[in-house]
Amino acid sequence: MRDTFNKMIGRTRYVVLRLFLHLGGGEVAPILGVLNSAGRDAIDADGDLEVLGEGLVEISQTLLQYDEYWLSAANEGDVFFDEGEAGDYVNELFTDSAQRYLSEPGYSSDSRANEPLSIPVTRNVIVMITVAYEGEVPELETDLSNVQALKEGLKALINLHYKHRFKAIQVHFSPAQLGDELTSDQLLQYYPELIPL
């Protein structure tokens, strides 16, 4: 009802969404390379939305290519008609995602310098995508915990970038660097909202 009323009076609609995707199997480690590369580009670009969007497109396309490794997913979000409230919710989700287990990458070049050359390969990767956008996107404003809906949702994220409708983009992932491992027990402990696909 509130949504309809606000549309009638012409108020801008902001959607804040967070998507969780868990990939599993022996072949998922290369995804960490794509995620880390996009993370470094985002830091270098100092938060430029165009660069963040390009990174999100690359991440979304990679996730779509790895769909056979999708194990579970979840999403949450809300609609706002006040940009400040939407921004507060983005910050709240950012803080929560950053506090999840192993989701803070260490981008310093010498962080792995003294470690052995053989490193364990993780069999679990969690990607957390938080976005804020203007308008309405039915493919994202639904339950994304089934494979087809998730595919449509990732494609919708790509389209939002090309339509220049993003207000905020954040990507967190765990483990945040090669050599770290995310166990099944840690998945249950730190990502309880995941629903099997």
Contacts in CASP RR format, 6 or more apart in sequence:
PFRMAT RR
TARGET T0000
AUTHOR 0000-0000-0000
METHOD contacts of the structure
MODEL  1
MRDTFNKMIGRTRYVVLRLFLHLGGGEVAPILGVLNSAGRDAIDADGDLE
VLGEGLVEISQTLLQYDEYWLSAANEGDVFFDEGEAGDYVNELFTDSAQR
YLSEPGYSSDSRANEPLSIPVTRNVIVMITVAYEGEVPELETDLSNVQAL
KEGLKALINLHYKHRFKAIQVHFSPAQLGDELTSDQLLQYYPELIPL
2 81 0 8 1.000
3 13 0 8 1.000
3 79 0 8 1.000
6 13 0 8 1.000
6 81 0 8 1.000
7 13 0 8 1.000
11 81 0 8 1.000
12 81 0 8 1.000
12 83 0 8 1.000
12 134 0 8 1.000
12 135 0 8 1.000
13 79 0 8 1.000
13 80 0 8 1.000
13 81 0 8 1.000
13 134 0 8 1.000
13 135 0 8 1.000
13 136 0 8 1.000
14 79 0 8 1.000
14 80 0 8 1.000
14 81 0 8 1.000
14 82 0 8 1.000
14 83 0 8 1.000
14 86 0 8 1.000
14 132 0 8 1.000
14 133 0 8 1.000
14 134 0 8 1.000
14 135 0 8 1.000
14 167 0 8 1.000
15 77 0 8 1.000
15 78 0 8 1.000
15 79 0 8 1.000
15 80 0 8 1.000
15 86 0 8 1.000
15 132 0 8 1.000
15 133 0 8 1.000
15 134 0 8 1.000
15 135 0 8 1.000
15 136 0 8 1.000
15 137 0 8 1.000
15 140 0 8 1.000
15 141 0 8 1.000
16 77 0 8 1.000
16 78 0 8 1.000
16 80 0 8 1.000
16 86 0 8 1.000
16 87 0 8 1.000
16 89 0 8 1.000
16 90 0 8 1.000
16 93 0 8 1.000
16 130 0 8 1.000
16 131 0 8 1.000
16 132 0 8 1.000
16 168 0 8 1.000
17 75 0 8 1.000
17 76 0 8 1.000
17 77 0 8 1.000
17 130 0 8 1.000
17 131 0 8 1.000
17 132 0 8 1.000
17 133 0 8 1.000
17 140 0 8 1.000
17 141 0 8 1.000
18 75 0 8 1.000
18 76 0 8 1.000
18 77 0 8 1.000
18 93 0 8 1.000
18 97 0 8 1.000
18 128 0 8 1.000
18 129 0 8 1.000
18 130 0 8 1.000
19 73 0 8 1.000
19 74 0 8 1.000
19 75 0 8 1.000
19 127 0 8 1.000
19 128 0 8 1.000
19 129 0 8 1.000
19 130 0 8 1.000
19 144 0 8 1.000
19 153 0 8 1.000
20 72 0 8 1.000
20 73 0 8 1.000
20 74 0 8 1.000
20 75 0 8 1.000
20 126 0 8 1.000
20 127 0 8 1.000
20 128 0 8 1.000
20 191 0 8 1.000
20 193 0 8 1.000
20 194 0 8 1.000
21 63 0 8 1.000
21 70 0 8 1.000
21 72 0 8 1.000
21 73 0 8 1.000
21 126 0 8 1.000
21 127 0 8 1.000
21 129 0 8 1.000
21 150 0 8 1.000
22 70 0 8 1.000
22 71 0 8 1.000
22 72 0 8 1.000
22 73 0 8 1.000
22 124 0 8 1.000
22 125 0 8 1.000
22 126 0 8 1.000
22 187 0 8 1.000
22 191 0 8 1.000
22 194 0 8 1.000
23 31 0 8 1.000
23 63 0 8 1.000
23 66 0 8 1.000
23 69 0 8 1.000
23 70 0 8 1.000
23 71 0 8 1.000
23 124 0 8 1.000
23 125 0 8 1.000
23 126 0 8 1.000
23 127 0 8 1.000
24 69 0 8 1.000
24 71 0 8 1.000
24 123 0 8 1.000
24 124 0 8 1.000
24 125 0 8 1.000
25 69 0 8 1.000
25 123 0 8 1.000
25 124 0 8 1.000
26 121 0 8 1.000
26 123 0 8 1.000
27 66 0 8 1.000
27 69 0 8 1.000
28 66 0 8 1.000
28 69 0 8 1.000
28 122 0 8 1.000
28 123 0 8 1.000
28 124 0 8 1.000
28 125 0 8 1.000
29 121 0 8 1.000
29 122 0 8 1.000
29 125 0 8 1.000
29 178 0 8 1.000
31 62 0 8 1.000
31 63 0 8 1.000
31 66 0 8 1.000
31 125 0 8 1.000
31 127 0 8 1.000
32 122 0 8 1.000
32 125 0 8 1.000
32 173 0 8 1.000
32 175 0 8 1.000
32 177 0 8 1.000
32 178 0 8 1.000
33 178 0 8 1.000
34 58 0 8 1.000
34 59 0 8 1.000
34 62 0 8 1.000
35 59 0 8 1.000
35 127 0 8 1.000
35 171 0 8 1.000
35 173 0 8 1.000
36 105 0 8 1.000
36 107 0 8 1.000
36 176 0 8 1.000
36 177 0 8 1.000
37 58 0 8 1.000
38 55 0 8 1.000
38 56 0 8 1.000
38 58 0 8 1.000
38 59 0 8 1.000
38 171 0 8 1.000
39 55 0 8 1.000
39 105 0 8 1.000
39 107 0 8 1.000
39 171 0 8 1.000
40 107 0 8 1.000
41 51 0 8 1.000
41 54 0 8 1.000
41 55 0 8 1.000
42 51 0 8 1.000
42 52 0 8 1.000
42 55 0 8 1.000
42 171 0 8 1.000
43 107 0 8 1.000
44 51 0 8 1.000
45 51 0 8 1.000
45 52 0 8 1.000
49 166 0 8 1.000
49 167 0 8 1.000
49 168 0 8 1.000
49 169 0 8 1.000
52 166 0 8 1.000
52 169 0 8 1.000
53 161 0 8 1.000
53 166 0 8 1.000
53 169 0 8 1.000
54 161 0 8 1.000
55 171 0 8 1.000
56 129 0 8 1.000
56 131 0 8 1.000
56 157 0 8 1.000
56 158 0 8 1.000
56 161 0 8 1.000
56 166 0 8 1.000
56 169 0 8 1.000
56 171 0 8 1.000
57 157 0 8 1.000
57 158 0 8 1.000
57 161 0 8 1.000
57 162 0 8 1.000
59 127 0 8 1.000
59 129 0 8 1.000
59 171 0 8 1.000
60 154 0 8 1.000
60 155 0 8 1.000
60 157 0 8 1.000
60 158 0 8 1.000
61 158 0 8 1.000
63 70 0 8 1.000
63 127 0 8 1.000
63 154 0 8 1.000
64 151 0 8 1.000
64 154 0 8 1.000
64 155 0 8 1.000
67 147 0 8 1.000
67 151 0 8 1.000
70 147 0 8 1.000
70 150 0 8 1.000
70 197 0 8 1.000
71 196 0 8 1.000
71 197 0 8 1.000
72 145 0 8 1.000
72 194 0 8 1.000
72 195 0 8 1.000
72 196 0 8 1.000
72 197 0 8 1.000
73 144 0 8 1.000
73 145 0 8 1.000
73 150 0 8 1.000
73 194 0 8 1.000
73 195 0 8 1.000
73 197 0 8 1.000
74 144 0 8 1.000
74 145 0 8 1.000
74 191 0 8 1.000
74 193 0 8 1.000
74 194 0 8 1.000
74 195 0 8 1.000
75 140 0 8 1.000
75 143 0 8 1.000
75 144 0 8 1.000
75 145 0 8 1.000
76 193 0 8 1.000
77 89 0 8 1.000
78 89 0 8 1.000
79 141 0 8 1.000
80 86 0 8 1.000
80 89 0 8 1.000
83 167 0 8 1.000
86 132 0 8 1.000
86 167 0 8 1.000
87 132 0 8 1.000
87 167 0 8 1.000
87 168 0 8 1.000
89 132 0 8 1.000
90 130 0 8 1.000
90 132 0 8 1.000
90 168 0 8 1.000
90 170 0 8 1.000
93 130 0 8 1.000
93 170 0 8 1.000
94 130 0 8 1.000
94 170 0 8 1.000
97 103 0 8 1.000
97 128 0 8 1.000
97 130 0 8 1.000
97 170 0 8 1.000
97 172 0 8 1.000
98 104 0 8 1.000
98 172 0 8 1.000
100 126 0 8 1.000
100 128 0 8 1.000
100 172 0 8 1.000
100 174 0 8 1.000
100 190 0 8 1.000
100 191 0 8 1.000
101 174 0 8 1.000
101 182 0 8 1.000
101 186 0 8 1.000
101 189 0 8 1.000
101 190 0 8 1.000
102 174 0 8 1.000
102 175 0 8 1.000
102 176 0 8 1.000
102 180 0 8 1.000
102 182 0 8 1.000
102 186 0 8 1.000
103 126 0 8 1.000
103 128 0 8 1.000
103 172 0 8 1.000
103 173 0 8 1.000
103 174 0 8 1.000
103 176 0 8 1.000
104 176 0 8 1.000
105 173 0 8 1.000
105 176 0 8 1.000
105 177 0 8 1.000
106 176 0 8 1.000
106 177 0 8 1.000
111 177 0 8 1.000
112 177 0 8 1.000
119 178 0 8 1.000
119 179 0 8 1.000
120 179 0 8 1.000
120 181 0 8 1.000
121 178 0 8 1.000
121 179 0 8 1.000
122 175 0 8 1.000
122 178 0 8 1.000
122 179 0 8 1.000
122 180 0 8 1.000
122 181 0 8 1.000
122 182 0 8 1.000
123 181 0 8 1.000
124 181 0 8 1.000
124 182 0 8 1.000
124 183 0 8 1.000
124 184 0 8 1.000
124 187 0 8 1.000
125 173 0 8 1.000
125 174 0 8 1.000
125 175 0 8 1.000
125 182 0 8 1.000
126 173 0 8 1.000
126 174 0 8 1.000
126 182 0 8 1.000
126 187 0 8 1.000
126 191 0 8 1.000
127 171 0 8 1.000
127 172 0 8 1.000
127 173 0 8 1.000
128 171 0 8 1.000
128 172 0 8 1.000
128 173 0 8 1.000
128 174 0 8 1.000
129 157 0 8 1.000
129 169 0 8 1.000
129 170 0 8 1.000
129 171 0 8 1.000
130 168 0 8 1.000
130 169 0 8 1.000
130 170 0 8 1.000
130 171 0 8 1.000
130 172 0 8 1.000
131 157 0 8 1.000
131 160 0 8 1.000
131 166 0 8 1.000
131 168 0 8 1.000
131 169 0 8 1.000
131 170 0 8 1.000
132 166 0 8 1.000
132 167 0 8 1.000
132 168 0 8 1.000
133 160 0 8 1.000
133 165 0 8 1.000
133 166 0 8 1.000
133 167 0 8 1.000
134 165 0 8 1.000
134 167 0 8 1.000
135 165 0 8 1.000
137 156 0 8 1.000
137 160 0 8 1.000
139 149 0 8 1.000
139 152 0 8 1.000
139 153 0 8 1.000
139 155 0 8 1.000
139 156 0 8 1.000
140 153 0 8 1.000
140 156 0 8 1.000
140 157 0 8 1.000
142 149 0 8 1.000
143 149 0 8 1.000
144 150 0 8 1.000
144 153 0 8 1.000
145 195 0 8 1.000
145 197 0 8 1.000
146 197 0 8 1.000
147 197 0 8 1.000
150 197 0 8 1.000
160 166 0 8 1.000
174 182 0 8 1.000
174 190 0 8 1.000
175 181 0 8 1.000
175 182 0 8 1.000
187 194 0 8 1.000
END
